[in-house]
Amino acid sequence: MPGIHHLDGTSGRRFPHFERPGRVCPTSTFRGFVKQVKPSGLTLPERNFLNAVLGGFLTGIRPPGDDVHKMLTALSPNVRHEDRLPRRYDGDRTLPHGRYYTVCENADGEDGGTLHRELLFYKKASIAEGHVEFYDMTLNAHRNMVGGSFATDDAAREGIILKFTPFGQAAHAASPFSLRSVISLELSELCVDHVLDLRRPAALDWLFHTIPGLRIVLSDGGDTVPCFPHRPKLETFGEILPSLVDQSRGGGNFDKLVGLYLRQLGISGLVFPSVRNDAYTYAADGEPKEFHGWSFVDYRDAPRPDIVAFFEVRPDWPRTIVIEGGDDNEPKPAAFADECRIEMTQNFSATGGTLVFRGLAQRIEAYSMVDSMDAAARFRLPDATDEEITAVTAFAVSLGSRDAIKFSAMVLYSLLGLVQARNDVRRFVTDQLTHHPIAGLLARCADPPPAATQFEQSAAFRAIFTPPSTAP
């Protein structure tokens, strides 16, 4: 549902607003190393390139809402539909950019691949007209994969290497042509008081006992309504955990409501599990001792939110990994959701132990590779029908995440001209899919026609090499 914007009440009070919590929020001091791709530190070509390959990662723009939200907006001056790409736990558009970090395990920037996988999720191959890979050079494993001059270059060692392989490859090339560019990272050490750190059992326990039953105060008379009017009461601590990992882009209404509430309470920041990477925390004596896969959003000195109250009107709490999203979108299972697990030791909420979100990292790897395969097939086989390509994509997803990665990479690089991949596709069709409905399209993937558009015309290529306009 759209957010309710502030009204000026009597005696300087504002109505409606969230009620105060029944329990004191168990905040702590967050000390640690964090890193980010800082928007303000990007050059114009870097920004253009990231906008070309990552959709709304920098712009935050999404298509306008549907007629239902337009109608609700028209009915009340205090209800507004936000036509933007949400950001997880931001509350509303008033949180400035540059406030998101991945939490590192040490001063070298090791974050378990969290930032790398966040970027993978935003990649949209059909927009970039090419396949994009990211290598975080603060990670030892990625430095070993890149090798060459990039592995020893000082600037590259502190950044993200983006490898862009256009779909519009030159005919008869021995191997696909690629471009590499370095995007700088900012690695810093933070010490922030009054943070809700969900790696701590007490913080998660407070969230469980506070947010599902949260109410909105409507007037001076104390009239209240629940924020989740149609959802049943949660009985056990673990039931709140699937809501933390909504797989929709930018999160959903739960994320928005939590962000609004924490900012209203004056909380300085939130440490939360990444939904694109496996997250793990081991807590002892109430504090995280080991962890990976966590992010931090900084609320300090942010403007007062425009939205003062928010409802979630859909029934039922998510019980597994879903794409729920905001507004009134119909929740649906995420691809490979059945491979994801949330595991917690029995006494985590009381005395500490381990909390693990598994399967999210491989899900994103598969999601990204299937996306590139689908986009490459549509680009290189323009006469193929939507039904034919969708059938190949559905086949890839049906294999499970690990085999979906292998199959999609084989088909993708066959379309891009890699001789070995083309031989592998032909052998795969002959040995396993002779009479399968997708066999015909796969055979065409092994011998695609020349690209109608060459790599110089791709959106990402133009973003790097097109000179900025000199018009006044």
N, C-alpha and C positions, 0 to 999 in steps of 0.2 A: 504494500500500500504506500501511497505518497506520504511524506513526512508532514507533520503539523508544525507550522512556523509560529514564531513567538507573537503573543499578544501582550500589550502592556496592561498589567493588572493594577489594582489599587495599592497605594503605599509602596510603590516601586517594585512590587512583586510581579512575576511573570506567570501567566497561566496559558495553557496547561504546562505541567512539568513533571518529571519523574519523581517519585517519592524517595525519601532518604532510605538508605539500606538499613535493615534490621541488625546487621552485623557490621562491625568496623572492618573496612576493607584492609586486608593484610598486606599492605605494600612493603617494599623493601628497597634497598639501594642496589641499583644495577651497576655493576662494574664489569667491564669486559671490552674486548676488541670487536669492532663491527666494520662492515664494508658495504659499499654501494656504488652503483653507477650514478654519479651526481649530475643531474640535468644541467645545472648551471656551469659545470666544468667542461661541457662538450663543445667542440668546434661546430661550425655550421655544417660542414660535410658529414661529421659524425651524427649530428641530430637528424639530418636528412636521411642518412642511411638507416638509422634505427627506426625512424618513422616509416620508412619503406618496408622494412622487414618485420617490424614488431607491432604493427597496427596501432592500438591505443596505448601502448606502454608509456609514451611521452605525452601524447596529445590528450588522452583521457576522453576522447569523443566516442559516442555511440549513437546509433540511429534514434530518432524521436520515438516517444512512447506511442502506444496504440490508442484507439479512440476512447477506451474506458478511462485511461488516465487523463486524457484531454478533457473529458467530461467532468471528472472529479475536480480537476484544476479550475474549470470554469464555474463550478458550483460554489466554491469558497475561496475568498482571497487569502486564506491562511493555509491552504493545502496546495502543494506544488510538486509536480513530477519532475525529477532531475534527469534531463537528457544528457547523461554523461556516463562514462565507464566508471563504476564505483571502485574504490580502493578498500582493501580489507581493513576493517576496524577504524576507518577514518571518521565515521559519523555522517559527515556531509561535505560539501564542496569547500568549506571554509578552512579545512586543514591544508596548510601550504605544501607545495611540492618539496621533494628532497628530504622527507621525514622517515623514509623506510630504509632499513638496514638488515643484512643477515648477520646473525651472531656467530662470531668465530670462536674456535676452540683455543686459539693461541695468537700470539702477536704476528705470526707469519701469514695470517689470513685464511687458515684452514677452516672452512665452514661445511665440510662434507658434501660439497657440490650444490649447496642450496641456491646460491645466486645463479649458477649455471643453469639449473633446471627451471628457475623462475623465468629466465629469458627464453628458454626452449618453449615454454607454454605460450608465450605471447607471439612467437614466430608464426607467420601466416604465409605459407609458400605461394599461394595463389596471388597474393598482393605483390610479393617480392619478385615473382616470376623466376624463382630459383630456390635451390636448397641451401639452407643456412645452418652452419654448425658453430658452436661456441666453445672456446677453450679458455678456462680461467687459469691464468698463468701463476696464480698464487697457490695452486694445487700441484703437488708433485706428480700425480698421475697424469694430469693434463700437459705438464711440461714434457714429460716423457713421450706422450703421443705426438706432440707438435714437432719437436726436434728442430734441427737446422738452425738458421740464424735467429729465428724468433725465440728459441729457447735460451739464447745467450744475450739477446739484446736487452739492455737495462729497462727501456721504456716498456717493452713487451712483457717483461717479467712481472710488472706491476699492473697489468691490465688484462682485458678480455680480448682474445683474438677471435675475430669473426671471419669464418671462411664461407664465401659465397660462390656457389656453383650455378650459373645461369642455366635455365632450361633450354635456351636458344643456342645450343652448341653448334660450332662449325661442322659441316659435313666431313666425314672420313677422318676425323681427328683420332689419334691413337689413344687418347685418354681425355676425360672432361677437363675443360679450362675452368680454373677457379681464381678468385681474388681473395686476398687477405687484408684485413684492416685491424688496427689496434684501437680499442676503446679504453680510455684510462679508468682506473678504479680509485676510490678513496678509501684507504684503510686508516681507521682512527681508534683511539681508546676513549671510552665514555665512562663517566661516573654520574649517575642520575638518581636522585632521591625520589621517593614516593612513586615507585613503579609497581604495577601489578605484573608479577613474573609467573607465568603459568607453568614454568618448570618446577615450581615449588608446590608441594601438595596443598598447603593452606590456601594458596591463591585459587587453585582449581576447585577446592571445596567451597570457597566463598562464592565463586561463579555459579556452582551447582545450586547452592541454597539461595541465591539472590536473583539471578536473571530470569529463570523460568516463571517465577511468581511475581515479577516486578509489576507495579501498577503505576498509572498516570493520575496525578492529582489534577482535577478539572477546575476547581474553584476555591475561594476562601472558605466555603462551607465544608471542605474536606471530601467532596465527592470524588471517587476514584473509579477507574476502569482498568482491567488487566491488559498488559501488553500482548499477551498470548491468549486471547479469549476462548479459542476453540481447541487448544492443545491440552491434553491430560497432564495431571501432575506427575512429575518424574519421581520414581521411587528409589532408584539407586544411582550412586555417583557416576558410574560408567555410562549412563544413558545420555549424559550431556556431551560426551566426547565426539560423536559423529557430527554434531552441529559445528564443531570447531574446524572441520576439514571439508566444508562445502566446496565442491570442485568447480563451481561456476566462476567465471572470470570476475575478479574483484570481490568475490564473496556474495553473501545474500543478506536477507533482512536480519538474521541473528547477528552477523558481524556488524551491521550498521547500528543496531540497537545497542550493542555492547560498547561500540566506540562513542556513541552519543552520551551514554550514561557515564562512562569513565571520564569523559571530558567535562560533563556537568559536575561531577564530584571533585574535579580539580586534580585528577591523577596525572602524573607527569609522562607516563608512557606505558606500553604494554609489550611484554615478551610473549609470543604466541607461536604455535607449531606451524611450520611451513606445510602447505597443502600440495606442494609440487615435489617434495623430497621426503624420504623416510625420516621421521623425527624420533629422537630417543632422549630420555633423561633418566639418570639414576640419582635419586635424592637420599640423603642421610642427614639426620638431625634437622630436617625441614629445608635443607638447602641443596641445590643441584651440585653434584660432584663431578659427573660426567654427562656429556650431552652432545648432540649434533642435530642439525635440521631445524633451527629456530630463527625467528625474525623478531625485529624490534621496531615499533613505531613510536615516534617522539611527539608528544602532545605539548611540550613546554612552549609557553609564550604564543600559543596559537590563538587566533581570534575566537570569540564566543560563537558557538555553532548557531546557525540560523534555525535549524530544526530543534525543537524542544521536546517533542514527543513522537513516538513511532509505534505502530501496531504491526503485528504479524497475524493475519487473519486466516491463514491456511491451517487445516487440521493436521494433527500427527507430527511428532518429532521424527527426524530422520533416524533410521536404525542401522544404516550402513553408509557407504561412501556414495553420495548422490550429487547431482547437479540440481540444486534448488534455486539459487539465484534470488534476486530481489523482486519487488512488486508482487504480481500474482502469477508468476510463471509456474507451470505445472512441474513439480519435481520429477526427475527421471534418473534412472541408474546411470552412473558414469561408466564409460568403456573400461573393461577389465576390473570393475568394482569388486567382483567376486574373488579377485586375487589379493585384495587389500585386507589387512587385519589391524585391529586395535587390541593391544595386549597390555595388561596392567597387573602387577602383583596385588594380592588380595588386600593388603594393608597400606597401599600407597597413600590413600587420602588421610590416613591417621599417623603412621609412623615412618613413611617413606618407602622407597623401593624403586621399581622401574616402571616406566610408561613408554610404550613403543607404538608408533604408527608405521606399519610395514606395507610395502607394495606400491607406494606412491611414486617413488623414484623411477621404477621400471615402467609404471603406467605412463609417465610423462615421456620417457624415451620412446615408447611405442607410439603414443599419441603424435609425437613430433614426426617420426619417420613415416607413419601412415599418411599424415597430412601432406608431406612432401611427395610421396608416391602418387597420391590422388591428384595433386595439382600438376605434377609433371605429366601424367597420363592425359589430362585434359588439355594441356598445352601442346604436347607432341602428337597427340592423336585427335585432331579437331573434329574429325568425322565420326568418332566414337560417340555413342549415345550416353546420356546421363545414366541410364539403367545399366549399361555395360560396365561403366567405370565404378558405379556404386556397388555392383556385384563383386568386383575385384576387391574393393575396399572392405566390404562386409566379410569376404573370405579371409582377408588378412586379420581382421579383428577376431574372427572365430578361432584362430589358431592359438590364442592366448598371447600375452604381451611379449614373452621372450621370442617365440617363433614369428610373431607379427613383425618384430624389429628386423629379423633376418630376411623374411620374405619381402618386406617392403623395400629394404635396402637393395636386394637383388634386382627387383623390378625397376626401382628408381635409377640405379646406375646402368642398367641395360638401356633405358630410355635416354640416358645422358651419353651413351656411346662407349662405355667400358666393355672391351671385348670379352673378358672373362665373365662378366655379369650376363652378357647376352648368351654366351654358351651355357651358363648355369640355368637361365630361364628355359632355353630350348630343352635341356636335359630334364628339367623339372616337369615340363609339360609332357614330354614323351614317357617318362618313368611313372608319373603319378596322376596326371590329369588328362589323359588322352581323350576321354569322353565327357569331361567336366564342362559345364556351361561357360566357364570363363576361359577355357583353353584357347579359343579363337583370339580373344583380345590379348592374352598373354603372348601368343605367337607374334602378334603385331608389335608388342612391346619389345620383343627381341629383334625386330627389324623395322623400326619406326621410319617414317618418311623424313626428309630433311626438315629442319625447323623453319617454319614460315617467317619467324622473327628471330634475328640474331641477338647475341647477348648484349650488344651495345644499346639495344632498345629496352632492356629490362628496367623496371622501376628502380631497383636497388643500384644498378650500374649508373643510371642517370643521376641518382642522388649523390653519388661520389664525384662524378666527373663533369657534371653540368655546372658551368661557372655561375656564381650568384648574379642576379639581375643588377644592372647598373642604372636602371630607370629611376628617375627622381620620384 
